[in-house]
């Protein structure tokens, strides 16, 4: 995957996605959107009531996305010096 990224975006591709960059902020935003979407559209869907394991998996997905958001946000804000999300 790293080779493909280098081919597509050049050798210094990672600079535009490191914590503190717009690319990292974009990931932070997309992670929040994904977490909210899974929570609203999947976790609250009535079909899960047929199978508790489905609900548990949906809940795990939301929790994992929220944790990812927190970790990306912490690294990103450490680099930008922003306290907005803390």
N, C-alpha and C positions, 0 to 999 in steps of 0.2 A: 504494500500500500504506500509506503514512504517513497519508493521508487516512482510509482505512478504520480504521486503528488509533485515530486521534483520535475518530472517530465512535463506535467501539465502547467505548473505554476513557476518553475525555475528553481534554482538551488536554494535560494533564500526564502522559500515559500513560508516557512514557519514564523518568520518575523511578523507577518501580518495577522497571525493568530495567537501570539503569545499573550499571557495575562497583561492587562493594561491597554491592549489594542482594540480597535473597532471590531476586528474579527472575533476576539474573545467575548466582547460585549454582545455581539450578535449571537454567539452560542448560548450565552447566559439568557438572553431573551427567548430564543427558540426552546430552550429547556423548560423555562417557565410556561410557555405556551403549550408545550406538549404535556406537561404535568397537569395543567388546568383542563386541557381537552380530555385526557384520559379520565380524570376525576369526574368531570361533568358528563361526558358522553358514554363512558364505559362503566365506571363504578356505580353510577346511579341508574343504570339500565335494569329494568325489571327481569330480564332473562337470567341474570345471575342467581335469582331466588331458586331456580331449579337445581342449582349445584353450588354448594358452599365453596368448593375448590375453585370454581371460576371466580367467585368474589375474592377469595384469598389471593389469587394470582393478580387480579386487577388491583387489589390493595397494595400488593408488593410492587407492582409497576409504578403506582403513584408515589409510594414511599421512596423507591429507587430514584425516580426523576427529581423528587424534592431534595434528596440527598445530593444528587449531582448538581443541582442548582446551587445549593449551599457551598459545595466545594469549589465549583467554578467561580462563584461570586466572591468567596474569600480570597482566592488567588488573584482574581481580577482587581478587586478593591485594594489589596495589598500593593499592587503595582501602580494604581492610579492615585493612591492616597485618599480615596473617597470614603466617607463614612456613611454614605446614603443607605446601604442595605443592612447595616449592623444595628 
